[in-house]
Amino acid sequence: MKNAAGTDVHHTFDPSLKTHYMKYGFALLVALLTGTAAMAQDIPDISGNWYSVLSMQGHKLRLNIFLDRTSDTSYTGTFFSPDQVKQGFPINHASLHGDTLAFAVPMVGGSFRGIWDFRASAYIGSFKQGGLSLPLGFSRVETTEADIKHNRPQTPKPPFNYLSQEILVHNDSAKVTLAGTFTRPNRNKRYTTVILITGSGPQDRDETLFDHKPFWIIADQLAKEGIATLRLDDRGVGASTGNYSTATISDFASDVRAAMAYLRTRPDVDVQHIGLLGHSEGAQVMQVVAADNPYVAFCVSLSGPGVPGADLMLKQNELVYRSMNATPEQIKTRLDYMKNILGIMSTETDKTALSKKLTDEVKREYAALPDSVKAGVPEAQYVFSNVAGFSRPELLSIVRFNPADYLPRIHCPFLAINGSRDIQVDATQNLNGIDALLRQGGNNRITIRKFEGLNHLLQECQECTVAEYETLEQSISPNVVDFISNWLTLLPTLQSK
């Protein structure tokens, strides 16, 4: 857990909790903004790039906004958070009035308002999201990695004693081309091969988040253990074509099927041993592809769901609010609200009716907010941001997803790993669901493992909050990577049972 410059959350994430999913996802992404403009007698043209660094609770993220002028006082643009994802997110409208710049980023449910400070040569203001206000300033001074340095000791470093090849996968039915990396040992032979499927939010082939690159780490170790991997940039991300913002679980499944077809053309792939590994939402995609599919030799689910999406999201809200030390009353209020929202998202398929019902529900929630919160965000902006977030095609497909439609139809060896401290995909709830649904379909080649002390990214955590994903140096527990590798070497035994 495939948000903004925020997936898993989901990974799998709730748009009204975006401020806590400086994630995405591994579903979780972050909502960050942009600022620009200056005032004099003439109306300035503030087109181009503006830069900033967002600081929150000890975390730092580089921000980049690119603006295109459409009239004297209006702009469109794109927001980037390069330390999280390469994908940009649209700013549909930015306005420059006097010395004030204002804009919204619907996909992350946030907005920015800043005033030109001639001493700093920057727009100084705040980004608001879900009642939270964060100070932010944008200038023309480009930021670099030195401005926000992460120590990531697990990231693979050359020289590499295996083959790593840049490839393209063509999904002709979707008119999408996916760019990726195929990795295998150096010897010329046919290898067991694993397709790695990212979590929620636009993700690159390494599933990069806060400079963590867990998929590269997994691919590196598997290559050293004699196993090939294929990892791909999501559609619309990196070197891949397509539009991520309109894509759903079904679309991502189509991309994985195209990747399987590509692998079957390679002379260095054992076509009888092509399997799937999905993280968070990627595990949902994996379930769709593997159901009744004789070409899928095995499945590895990391932080994957085993309950309907609405149930998953409701539990996620509860756990995230508890991690924020919310009171029992605040948690109850939140869950009552989310039950209504998720009910609408689950059942209403007409877009117009969906928008109206969500709008009515969000307006009711806004009316009950404390005045201190309302003072920070106008109703129209709050409603627009939340309804836009809840209406995203990807999130709707996550909420409407039911593992019971797929897991009983998967008959290959299946490994499910979840972390006991995961507050996005509860380990007990979902591992129990995965196990029961696989056995319901007659599959007894199942390995279920709950790793103690691991979060949604399968890091060894202390606070085990979403905010801690960035500050932890560990990208993924070596114990998890070792377990996956060892399990894969046992596949011939598992398949003979």
N, C-alpha and C positions, 0 to 999 in steps of 0.2 A: 504494500500500500502503500495503477497508472494514475494542481491547484496552484496554485499560483506560484509565482516565483518563489503546494501543499500542498501521496499519496500515497501515504498511504496512506495525507492522510491517506492513502490506501490504497497506498495505498488504499482504499476504503476510507473516506472521510466525510465528515458532516460540515457543509459549507457554513453553518452558523457558528461553528467552532474554529473557523479558519485561523483566528489569532493564535490558537494553540497548536496548529499543525504547521509549524515552520519546518515543514516536511517534505510537504507531500512527502502518504501516503501509500512501497514502501510507500503508498498512498499518500503522502503528506506533502503539502507545499506551502510556500509562504506568500503572503500578500504584501507587496511592497510597491512603492510608488514613485511618483515623479513630480518634478517641479521645474518651473521655468518661467521667465518673463522679466521684463524690466520696464521702467516707465520714464518717459521724458515727454517733451512736447509732441514728438512723433510716436506713433504706435510701433514698437519694436517688432522685429521678426525673431522669434525665439526657436525657430526650427532647428532640428539637429539633436545631438546627443547632450544629455545632462547626467551627472553622476552624483552618487552619494553612498554613504555607509550607514545602514540602520543598526542601532545598538539597542538591545533589549535584554535585561537580566544577564548581562555578561556575554551575550551572543552578538556577533557582528556579521552582517551580510552586505556585500556590494550590491548597489542598485544602479540600473542604467535605464534612462528613458529616452526614447527617440520620438520627436514630434514632427509632424508634417502640417504646414499651414494650409487651411482651407478658406479662410477669409481674414480680415484684419484682426479679429479677436477670437477666432476659432481654429482648433487644431484637432487632428486625429493623431494616434501614435501607438507605440508599442512599449510595453514594460518588460524588462529583463532582470532576472536575479541570477547572474552567471555562476554563483557559488552553489546553486541548487540544481538548476536545469538550464539547458541551452535554449529551450523553447521560449519564444516571446508571447506575451499576452496582450490582447488589443485594448487600447484606450479609445473608445468609440467617439468620445467628445471631450476636449479640454478647452476651457475658456480663459481668456486673458482680459481682465477688466481693470483699468488703472494699473496698480502695481501688484495685483493679486492674480495668481494662477489657481485654477480649480479643475479637478477632473475626477472621474471614477474609473475603476477597473472592475467591470461586472463579474468577470470570471473568478476573481478572488474576493468579491464582496467588500471592497475597500474604496476609500476616496481620499484625496489629498487637497489641501488648501494651504497655500503659502504666499508670503509677502516678500517682495524684493528688498534685500538688505544690501545697500550699496557698499557698506564697509566689508562685508564678506563676499560680495559679488556672487550672491547665491539667493535662491528662493528658500526662505526659512518658514517652516510651518509644521503641520502635523498630518499624520495619516490616521484615519479613523476607520475602525472596523468593529462591528458588534459591540459598540459602546466603549471600546478601548482606544485611547489616543496616544500615538507615539510621535515624539519629536523627529522631524526629518528636514534636511536641507539639501538642495541640489545646486551644483555649480558646474562650470565647464571643465573643471580639473578632473581628468580621467583617473579613476582608481585602479589599482593593480592588486595582484595577489598578496603583495607585501603589506597592503593595508589590512588584510584579514588572512592571517596565516593559520592553517590547520596542520597539525602533525598527524599524519596517517601512516604509521609504520608498516601496516599490512599491505599497502598498495604495491603490486609487483614491480620489481625493478630489473632492468636488463643487466647482463645478457640472459636471454631466454633459450633454454635447450629444447625447444619444441617449435613447430610450425605455427605461425599466426598469419592468417591471410584475410585481406579485405575482400568482401564479396557483396553481391547484390542479389536480392530475392525479388522476383516480379510476381505480384499478386494481380494477375490479369483481370480477374472478375471485378476487382475494386479499382483497377487502374492506379495502383499504388506500387511504388518501388521502395523496398526496404534495404537499407545499408547496414552491414554488420561485419562481425569478425568470426571467422571459423578457426578454431584452435585444435591442434592434435599433436601427438608425439611425432618425432621426426621419421621413424621407420615407415616405409611404404607398405601398408596393410590396411585391412578394413577394421574400423574401430566402432565400438559402442559409442553412440553420440547422443548428447543431451541438448535440447533446445531450452534456453533460459528465457522465461517470460516475466516481464517487469510488472510491478504493482501500479497502483492508480496514480494519475497525474502524468503529464508528458515526461518520459524518462529516456535517457540515452541507453546505449547497449550495456554499459557498466552499472546501470541503476544508480547513477551518481547522485548523492545527496550530502550536502555539506562536505564535499570532497571525499566522502566515503564511496568506495567503488566495490561493493560486495560481489557483484557478478564477475568482475575481472578477477577478484581473489579466488572465487570458486573455479572459474575457468583455468586459472593458472595452476591450481593444485590438481585438478582433474587431469590436465594434460601431463603433468609429472607422474600421475598414477596410471597412465595408459588409456585415458578416456577423452574423447573429442567433445567439443561444445560448439554451439552456434548461439551467439548473442546479437541482438538487433536493436537499432534505434527504433523507438516507436514511430508510427506514421506521423509525419509532420515535424519530427524532431531530428536534429543533427543533419545527416545526409539523406534521410528518408523523405520521400514525398508524401502527399496526402494532407488531410485536415484533421488534426487531433480533436479539435473542439466539438466536432459533430459525431465522433466515433463512440461506439458502445462495446460492451463485452462481445457481442456477436461479431463486430468488425475485427476486433483483435483476434478472435478465434479464426476468422478467415485468413488473417495474416500468418498465424501459426501453421495452418494447413498448407499455405503456400511455401512456408519454410520447410515443412516436411517433404513436400514434393521436390523442392530443390535438393535436399539432402539425398533423396533416392537416386539422383542423377550422378552423384559423386562416387568415383571408384574407391575412395578411401573411407567410405562409410559402410558399416554393416547394416544393411537395410532391414534386417530382422531384429536389430537392437537399437532402434531410434526411440528415445523417451523424452519426457517433458518434465521441466522443473519450473514451478510458478511460485512467486512470492506475493502474498496478500491478494489483491485483485487478480494478479497473474495466476494464482491457484484456481480462481473461478474460471478464467479463460481456459486453463488446462482441463478442468472438468468437462467443459463443453466439447473440447476437441477430442478428449479420450473416450467419451461415452460411445459405446458400440463401435469403436474404431479398432479393428484388428491390427492396424499398422503402428499403434502406440504400444511399445514394449514394456514401459514402466512409467510411473508417475512419482514425482517428489513434490510434496506440498509444504511450503514454508510459510508459517503464519497465515495459513489458509482458513477459509470459513467452512463450517459444517452445518450452519443453520441459515434460514432465510435472511435475506439482506436487511429487511426491516428489523428483525430481532437482533441481528448483529449490530446495527447502528444504534438501537436503543440501549443496548448494553454498553456500547462504546461511549455514548453520552454520559451514562452513569459513572463509568470508571474514570473518564477524563475529568468530570466535575469533582469527583472525590479526590483526584490527584491535585486539584486546585484548592482543596480544603473548603469546598462549598458546604454550607449548612444543610441539614436534612430537608429543610423547607425549600431551599434553593434547588436542591436536586429534584425534589418532587415536582416543583413548578416546571423545571426544565423537561423532565420526562413526560409530564402531562402534555406539554406543548409539542414535544417531538412525536408522541403517539399520534396526535392529530395530523402533524405534517407528514409523517411516514405513511399514515393511512391514506392520505390524499395521493401521495407519490406512488403508492403501491397499486392503487385501483383506478385512478383517473387517467385514461389514455388520450382523451381529447385535449389538444394543446390549449385551446381557448378556455375550456372549463378548468383545466389544471391551473392555468395562470390565475384565473379568478378566485378559485378556492384557496390557493396558496396566498394570494394577496389578502384575502379576508382574514385568514388565520394569522399572517404576519402583522397585519394592522392591529388585531386584538392583542397580540403579544406586545407590540410597541406601546399601546395604550396603558399597559400594566407596568411598563418599565419605570424605574425611579426618575424623578425630574433631572437628577444629576447626569443620568445617561442620555436622556432626551436632549439636554442642552448641548451635548457633543455631536449629535447627529440628527438632522431633520428627518421627519417621518418619511417623506417621499424617497429620500436617499436610502434610508434603512430598508424600506419595503422593496425598492427596486433591487438593491444588492442581494438581499436574501432570496427573493423570488427567482432572480436570475441564477443564483447558485443552486437552489433546489431544483431548478428546471434543466440543468445541464444533462445532455443525453447520457454521458458516462455515468453520472451519479444515479440517474433514474434506472439505468440498467443494473447497477449494483443493488439498489434497494429492492428491485423486482426479482432479483436472482434467487432461485431456490435450489440448493444442492440436491434436494430429493428428486429433482428432474434428471440428474446426471450421475451422481455417485453410485446408485444401484446398477447402473449400466456400464460401470468400469470393472473389468475383470482381470486386468494385468496387475503385477506386483505394485504395491502402493505404500510409499513412505510419507508419513505426516509428522512434521516437527513444528511445535509451537513453544513460545517462551512463557514461563509461569508469571512473569511480570508485564506481559503485554496488555496495555490498556486500550488498544484499538481493536484487537481480535482476541477476545477472552479465550485462554487456552483450554480450560476445562469444558466450557460450553461447546466449543467448536471441535475439539478432538473427540469428545463423546459423540457429537453429531456425525463426524466423518466415519468413525468406527462403525456406528450403528447402521448408517446408510450403505456402506460398502458390504457389510455382512448381510444386509437385507437382500442384496442382489446376488448373494452366494459367493462373494469374494472372501477367501480366508488367507490370501497372501498379503497380509496387512502388517505394517510396522508403525506403531504409534509411539511417539516420544514427546514428553513434556520436559523441556530443559529448564531446570531451576535457575532463577535469577536473571533470565534474559527478557529483553523488551521486544517490541514489534519488529525491530531491525535485527533481532537475534544478537544484540550486544549484551555483554555482561554489564549490568547497570547498578547504580546506587539509588538515586531518587526514582528512576524508572518512569519519568515523565516524558512527554513528547519533546519538551524544550531541551532535555538532556541529550538527545540524539547527536546534536552538534558538538557538545563539549567533551563527549567520550572520544578518546583516541582510537579505541578498538572499533573496527568497521563491522565485523561479524565474529562471533565466537569461534576460535579454531576448533573447539570441540564439535561444533555443528558441521563445519566443513569436513573434518575427519570422519564424522559419522556418515555423512552423505557418501564420501569416497569409499568407505568400507562397505556400506550397504550395496553400492553399485557393483563392487567386485564379487558380491555374493549372488548377483542376479541369476546366473545359470542354475544355482541351487534353488532359488525362489521359484523360477519358472518351471522347474521339474516337479514341483509339489502338486 
